[in-house]
Amino acid sequence: MKKILCSIFIFYITALQSQSPSPSFTFNHVFQSDSNGISSVAVKPHAFGGYWVLGGFNWYGGYSAFYVREINEIGYSETVHIIDEGYYFSTVYFGGSLQQTLNGNYIVAGDKGSNINESDFYLISIANNGNVLWSNQYLSEGSDQATQVIVTNDNHYLLYGFNQIFYPNGTYEPTRIFLIKTDSNGNELWHTYISSNVIPLYSEQTLDGGFLISGYQYNNATGYDMYVVKTNANGEVEWERTYGTPQNDGGSRAMQRTDGLIVLIGVIRGEVTTGKLYYAHLNPTNGEVLYSQTHQKYDKYSPGSSPLLLPDGSLALATLSYGPPPLWEVAFTVFDNSGYIVKEVPIS
Protein backbone atom coordinates (compact mmCIF):
# COMPACT_ATOMS: atom_id res chain seq x y z
CA MET A 1 0.00 0.00 0.00
CA LYS A 2 1.03 3.58 -0.55
CA LYS A 3 2.61 5.12 2.52
CA ILE A 4 1.84 8.74 3.37
CA LEU A 5 4.18 10.69 5.62
CA CYS A 6 2.98 13.21 8.16
CA SER A 7 5.38 15.70 9.73
CA ILE A 8 4.55 17.67 12.87
CA PHE A 9 6.54 20.32 14.69
CA ILE A 10 5.77 22.42 17.75
CA PHE A 11 7.15 25.95 18.03
CA TYR A 12 6.85 28.15 21.09
CA ILE A 13 5.99 31.78 20.40
CA THR A 14 8.30 32.98 23.17
CA ALA A 15 11.22 32.23 20.87
CA LEU A 16 10.14 35.16 18.74
CA GLN A 17 10.63 37.53 21.65
CA SER A 18 14.14 36.37 22.46
CA GLN A 19 17.39 37.57 20.99
CA SER A 20 18.24 34.13 19.65
CA PRO A 21 19.04 34.17 15.91
CA SER A 22 16.83 31.14 15.33
CA PRO A 23 13.74 29.66 17.02
CA SER A 24 13.93 26.69 19.33
CA PHE A 25 12.06 23.62 18.11
CA THR A 26 10.80 21.08 20.60
CA PHE A 27 10.56 18.29 18.01
CA ASN A 28 10.00 17.57 14.34
CA HIS A 29 8.81 14.01 13.75
CA VAL A 30 7.47 12.08 10.79
CA PHE A 31 4.69 9.51 11.22
CA GLN A 32 4.07 6.78 8.64
CA SER A 33 0.82 5.06 7.77
CA ASP A 34 -0.12 2.05 5.68
CA SER A 35 -3.40 3.69 4.69
CA ASN A 36 -4.02 5.20 1.28
CA GLY A 37 -3.92 8.74 2.68
CA ILE A 38 -3.56 10.39 6.06
CA SER A 39 -3.85 14.00 7.17
CA SER A 40 -2.99 15.85 10.36
CA VAL A 41 -4.74 19.20 10.38
CA ALA A 42 -4.97 20.42 13.98
CA VAL A 43 -2.97 20.20 17.20
CA LYS A 44 -3.86 21.23 20.76
CA PRO A 45 -2.08 20.88 24.11
CA HIS A 46 -3.52 17.98 26.10
CA ALA A 47 -4.88 18.52 29.60
CA PHE A 48 -2.56 15.79 30.95
CA GLY A 49 0.56 16.92 29.08
CA GLY A 50 1.76 16.45 25.53
CA TYR A 51 -0.49 17.15 22.56
CA TRP A 52 -3.47 15.89 20.64
CA VAL A 53 -3.27 15.81 16.85
CA LEU A 54 -6.51 15.58 14.86
CA GLY A 55 -6.71 14.13 11.38
CA GLY A 56 -8.39 11.72 9.03
CA PHE A 57 -7.36 8.79 6.89
CA ASN A 58 -8.86 6.67 4.16
CA TRP A 59 -8.36 3.16 2.86
CA TYR A 60 -9.08 1.43 -0.42
CA GLY A 61 -12.70 0.45 -0.86
CA GLY A 62 -14.17 3.64 0.59
CA TYR A 63 -13.22 3.20 4.24
CA SER A 64 -12.39 6.39 6.14
CA ALA A 65 -12.00 7.54 9.72
CA PHE A 66 -11.42 10.47 12.05
CA TYR A 67 -8.62 9.99 14.55
CA VAL A 68 -6.85 11.74 17.41
CA ARG A 69 -3.20 10.91 18.02
CA GLU A 70 -1.69 11.46 21.46
CA ILE A 71 1.93 12.57 21.28
CA ASN A 72 4.12 13.23 24.28
CA GLU A 73 6.08 16.38 25.03
CA ILE A 74 9.03 15.28 22.89
CA GLY A 75 6.88 14.26 19.94
CA TYR A 76 6.62 10.50 20.18
CA SER A 77 3.28 8.87 19.43
CA GLU A 78 1.62 7.31 22.47
CA THR A 79 -1.90 6.31 21.35
CA VAL A 80 -4.16 6.71 18.32
CA HIS A 81 -7.89 7.01 19.09
CA ILE A 82 -10.27 6.22 16.21
CA ILE A 83 -13.21 8.49 17.03
CA ASP A 84 -15.40 7.65 14.01
CA GLU A 85 -15.02 5.16 11.17
CA GLY A 86 -16.91 3.47 8.36
CA TYR A 87 -17.36 3.11 4.63
CA TYR A 88 -18.24 6.70 3.79
CA PHE A 89 -16.66 9.94 2.63
CA SER A 90 -15.14 12.06 5.41
CA THR A 91 -12.68 14.93 5.74
CA VAL A 92 -11.22 17.41 8.22
CA TYR A 93 -9.61 20.55 6.84
CA PHE A 94 -8.22 23.25 9.14
CA GLY A 95 -6.56 23.88 12.47
CA GLY A 96 -9.84 25.18 13.88
CA SER A 97 -11.38 21.71 13.49
CA LEU A 98 -10.22 20.79 17.02
CA GLN A 99 -11.09 22.93 20.05
CA GLN A 100 -11.00 22.44 23.80
CA THR A 101 -14.36 22.98 25.48
CA LEU A 102 -15.04 24.93 28.67
CA ASN A 103 -15.33 21.70 30.70
CA GLY A 104 -11.92 20.42 29.58
CA ASN A 105 -13.13 18.02 26.88
CA TYR A 106 -12.71 18.49 23.11
CA ILE A 107 -14.93 19.14 20.11
CA VAL A 108 -14.09 18.04 16.55
CA ALA A 109 -15.59 19.42 13.31
CA GLY A 110 -15.49 17.68 9.94
CA ASP A 111 -17.56 16.47 7.00
CA LYS A 112 -19.29 13.15 6.49
CA GLY A 113 -21.41 11.79 3.64
CA SER A 114 -21.71 9.49 0.67
CA ASN A 115 -19.30 11.55 -1.49
CA ILE A 116 -17.81 15.04 -1.70
CA ASN A 117 -20.93 16.38 -3.47
CA GLU A 118 -23.27 14.96 -0.81
CA SER A 119 -21.57 15.61 2.51
CA ASP A 120 -22.72 17.20 5.76
CA PHE A 121 -21.22 19.00 8.74
CA TYR A 122 -20.27 16.57 11.48
CA LEU A 123 -19.47 17.24 15.15
CA ILE A 124 -17.80 14.78 17.53
CA SER A 125 -17.46 15.43 21.26
CA ILE A 126 -14.64 13.54 22.94
CA ALA A 127 -13.50 13.30 26.54
CA ASN A 128 -9.88 14.01 27.39
CA ASN A 129 -9.27 10.26 27.61
CA GLY A 130 -10.26 9.82 23.94
CA ASN A 131 -13.72 8.33 24.54
CA VAL A 132 -16.49 9.63 22.27
CA LEU A 133 -19.24 11.37 24.25
CA TRP A 134 -21.58 12.09 21.34
CA SER A 135 -21.60 12.79 17.62
CA ASN A 136 -24.07 14.51 15.32
CA GLN A 137 -24.44 14.83 11.55
CA TYR A 138 -26.33 17.90 10.28
CA LEU A 139 -28.18 16.88 7.13
CA SER A 140 -28.68 19.45 4.36
CA GLU A 141 -28.78 19.58 0.58
CA GLY A 142 -25.52 19.54 -1.36
CA SER A 143 -21.91 19.61 -0.21
CA ASP A 144 -21.13 21.06 3.22
CA GLN A 145 -17.46 21.56 4.04
CA ALA A 146 -16.70 22.55 7.63
CA THR A 147 -13.93 25.07 8.18
CA GLN A 148 -13.96 25.45 11.96
CA VAL A 149 -15.92 25.05 15.16
CA ILE A 150 -15.72 27.65 17.92
CA VAL A 151 -16.81 27.38 21.54
CA THR A 152 -19.09 30.35 22.21
CA ASN A 153 -19.25 32.32 25.43
CA ASP A 154 -22.53 30.60 26.40
CA ASN A 155 -20.80 27.17 26.23
CA HIS A 156 -22.47 26.36 22.91
CA TYR A 157 -20.84 25.73 19.51
CA LEU A 158 -20.77 27.61 16.23
CA LEU A 159 -20.02 25.26 13.35
CA TYR A 160 -19.28 27.00 10.09
CA GLY A 161 -17.93 26.48 6.61
CA PHE A 162 -19.52 26.60 3.19
CA ASN A 163 -22.33 24.92 1.28
CA GLN A 164 -22.54 24.22 -2.45
CA ILE A 165 -25.30 22.45 -4.34
CA PHE A 166 -24.47 20.22 -7.33
CA TYR A 167 -26.98 19.08 -9.95
CA PRO A 168 -27.06 15.81 -11.98
CA ASN A 169 -26.47 17.70 -15.26
CA GLY A 170 -23.06 18.88 -14.02
CA THR A 171 -24.06 22.43 -13.07
CA TYR A 172 -23.77 23.80 -9.56
CA GLU A 173 -24.64 26.77 -7.38
CA PRO A 174 -22.00 29.23 -6.08
CA THR A 175 -20.57 28.55 -2.64
CA ARG A 176 -22.19 30.29 0.34
CA ILE A 177 -21.30 30.58 4.00
CA PHE A 178 -23.13 28.05 6.17
CA LEU A 179 -23.48 28.60 9.94
CA ILE A 180 -24.97 26.19 12.47
CA LYS A 181 -25.34 27.08 16.16
CA THR A 182 -25.75 24.13 18.53
CA ASP A 183 -26.12 23.67 22.27
CA SER A 184 -23.45 21.94 24.36
CA ASN A 185 -24.87 18.51 23.39
CA GLY A 186 -24.75 19.21 19.66
CA ASN A 187 -28.48 19.87 19.20
CA GLU A 188 -29.08 22.46 16.47
CA LEU A 189 -30.44 25.81 17.71
CA TRP A 190 -30.42 27.64 14.37
CA HIS A 191 -28.72 27.71 10.99
CA THR A 192 -28.32 30.31 8.27
CA TYR A 193 -26.67 30.92 4.89
CA ILE A 194 -24.74 34.09 4.04
CA SER A 195 -23.64 35.74 0.78
CA SER A 196 -22.43 34.06 -2.44
CA ASN A 197 -19.13 33.00 -4.02
CA VAL A 198 -17.48 33.09 -0.59
CA ILE A 199 -15.03 30.70 1.05
CA PRO A 200 -14.86 31.36 4.82
CA LEU A 201 -11.52 30.54 6.42
CA TYR A 202 -11.76 31.86 9.99
CA SER A 203 -14.37 32.89 12.54
CA GLU A 204 -14.39 34.22 16.08
CA GLN A 205 -16.93 35.58 18.53
CA THR A 206 -16.86 39.35 18.96
CA LEU A 207 -17.04 41.38 22.14
CA ASP A 208 -20.76 42.06 21.61
CA GLY A 209 -21.56 38.33 21.27
CA GLY A 210 -21.79 38.35 17.48
CA PHE A 211 -19.46 36.66 15.01
CA LEU A 212 -16.67 37.83 12.70
CA ILE A 213 -16.09 35.63 9.65
CA SER A 214 -13.30 36.18 7.14
CA GLY A 215 -11.86 34.57 4.02
CA TYR A 216 -12.20 35.44 0.34
CA GLN A 217 -14.91 36.18 -2.21
CA TYR A 218 -15.01 36.14 -6.01
CA ASN A 219 -16.77 38.58 -8.30
CA ASN A 220 -16.52 39.21 -12.03
CA ALA A 221 -15.28 42.80 -11.68
CA THR A 222 -12.24 42.37 -9.43
CA GLY A 223 -11.70 38.61 -9.21
CA TYR A 224 -10.76 37.28 -5.76
CA ASP A 225 -10.83 39.73 -2.84
CA MET A 226 -10.31 39.58 0.90
CA TYR A 227 -13.72 39.27 2.57
CA VAL A 228 -15.12 40.00 6.06
CA VAL A 229 -18.68 39.73 7.38
CA LYS A 230 -19.92 40.71 10.87
CA THR A 231 -23.10 39.10 12.22
CA ASN A 232 -25.07 39.43 15.42
CA ALA A 233 -25.43 36.57 17.92
CA ASN A 234 -28.15 34.96 15.76
CA GLY A 235 -26.07 34.94 12.59
CA GLU A 236 -27.87 37.91 11.00
CA VAL A 237 -25.57 40.09 8.86
CA GLU A 238 -24.73 43.51 10.26
CA TRP A 239 -22.17 44.39 7.59
CA GLU A 240 -19.98 42.70 4.99
CA ARG A 241 -17.12 44.08 2.88
CA THR A 242 -14.40 43.07 0.47
CA TYR A 243 -10.87 44.49 0.39
CA GLY A 244 -8.33 44.45 -2.39
CA THR A 245 -7.40 45.66 -5.87
CA PRO A 246 -8.83 45.22 -9.40
CA GLN A 247 -6.55 42.17 -9.72
CA ASN A 248 -6.93 38.83 -7.94
CA ASP A 249 -6.10 39.25 -4.26
CA GLY A 250 -5.98 36.55 -1.59
CA GLY A 251 -7.60 35.28 1.56
CA SER A 252 -7.70 37.08 4.89
CA ARG A 253 -8.28 36.77 8.59
CA ALA A 254 -10.07 39.32 10.76
CA MET A 255 -9.53 39.46 14.54
CA GLN A 256 -10.96 41.79 17.19
CA ARG A 257 -8.65 43.36 19.76
CA THR A 258 -9.67 43.89 23.37
CA ASP A 259 -10.22 47.61 22.62
CA GLY A 260 -12.79 46.66 19.95
CA LEU A 261 -10.68 47.49 16.90
CA ILE A 262 -10.64 44.83 14.16
CA VAL A 263 -7.27 43.79 12.71
CA LEU A 264 -7.26 42.35 9.18
CA ILE A 265 -4.32 40.51 7.65
CA GLY A 266 -4.26 39.00 4.19
CA VAL A 267 -2.81 39.14 0.68
CA ILE A 268 -3.11 42.09 -1.70
CA ARG A 269 -1.62 42.56 -5.17
CA GLY A 270 -0.31 45.90 -6.35
CA GLU A 271 0.58 44.39 -9.73
CA VAL A 272 -0.71 41.28 -11.46
CA THR A 273 2.34 39.13 -10.73
CA THR A 274 3.21 40.12 -7.17
CA GLY A 275 1.70 39.54 -3.77
CA LYS A 276 1.96 41.82 -0.75
CA LEU A 277 1.23 41.14 2.88
CA TYR A 278 -1.69 43.41 3.84
CA TYR A 279 -2.37 44.67 7.38
CA ALA A 280 -5.32 46.94 8.24
CA HIS A 281 -7.39 48.31 11.09
CA LEU A 282 -11.14 48.14 10.50
CA ASN A 283 -14.00 50.09 12.07
CA PRO A 284 -15.99 47.47 14.08
CA THR A 285 -19.30 49.18 13.30
CA ASN A 286 -19.09 49.03 9.49
CA GLY A 287 -15.81 47.40 8.41
CA GLU A 288 -14.38 50.59 6.93
CA VAL A 289 -10.57 50.67 6.62
CA LEU A 290 -9.13 53.12 9.15
CA TYR A 291 -5.45 52.39 8.55
CA SER A 292 -3.41 49.99 6.43
CA GLN A 293 0.14 48.81 5.78
CA THR A 294 1.58 46.61 3.03
CA HIS A 295 4.83 44.65 3.05
CA GLN A 296 6.76 43.27 0.09
CA LYS A 297 9.59 40.73 0.14
CA TYR A 298 10.99 39.00 -2.94
CA ASP A 299 8.24 38.43 -5.51
CA LYS A 300 5.46 37.34 -3.18
CA TYR A 301 4.83 37.72 0.52
CA SER A 302 1.85 36.27 2.35
CA PRO A 303 0.64 34.69 5.61
CA GLY A 304 1.51 31.04 5.96
CA SER A 305 -0.35 30.21 9.17
CA SER A 306 -3.13 31.34 11.45
CA PRO A 307 -2.15 34.65 13.10
CA LEU A 308 -1.89 34.93 16.86
CA LEU A 309 -3.18 38.24 18.22
CA LEU A 310 -1.23 39.02 21.40
CA PRO A 311 -2.66 40.92 24.42
CA ASP A 312 -0.79 44.14 23.58
CA GLY A 313 -2.29 44.26 20.07
CA SER A 314 0.80 42.91 18.31
CA LEU A 315 0.54 40.03 15.88
CA ALA A 316 2.62 36.88 15.32
CA LEU A 317 2.39 34.38 12.47
CA ALA A 318 4.39 32.33 10.02
CA THR A 319 4.96 34.05 6.67
CA LEU A 320 5.87 32.80 3.21
CA SER A 321 8.07 34.78 0.84
CA TYR A 322 9.43 33.57 -2.46
CA GLY A 323 10.95 34.80 -5.69
CA PRO A 324 13.23 33.44 -8.41
CA PRO A 325 15.17 30.38 -7.14
CA PRO A 326 16.76 30.10 -4.65
CA LEU A 327 14.85 32.98 -3.01
CA TRP A 328 12.22 31.20 -0.91
CA GLU A 329 11.73 31.55 2.81
CA VAL A 330 9.47 30.54 5.66
CA ALA A 331 9.76 32.74 8.73
CA PHE A 332 8.02 33.54 11.99
CA THR A 333 7.13 37.20 11.89
CA VAL A 334 6.00 39.64 14.60
CA PHE A 335 4.17 42.90 13.88
CA ASP A 336 3.64 45.73 16.35
CA ASN A 337 0.12 47.06 16.93
CA SER A 338 0.48 49.38 13.93
CA GLY A 339 1.40 46.64 11.49
CA TYR A 340 5.15 47.29 11.27
CA ILE A 341 7.42 44.23 11.29
CA VAL A 342 9.54 44.22 14.44
CA LYS A 343 11.03 40.72 14.23
CA GLU A 344 11.38 38.09 11.52
CA VAL A 345 13.11 34.79 12.22
CA PRO A 346 13.71 32.41 9.25
CA ILE A 347 12.90 28.77 9.96
CA SER A 348 13.73 27.28 6.55
PyMOL commands that set and color helices and strands:
alter all, ss='L'
color gray80, all
select helices_A, chain A and resi 13-17+95-97
alter helices_A, ss='H'
color red, helices_A
select strands_A, chain A and resi 4-11+25-33+37-45+51-58+63-71+77-87+89-91+98-100+106-115+118-126+132-138+143-151+157-164+176-182+188-194+198-205+211-219+223-231+237-243+252-256+262-268+276-282+289-295+300-303+308-309+315-322+328-335+341-346
alter strands_A, ss='S'
color yellow, strands_A
deselect
rebuild
show_as cartoon
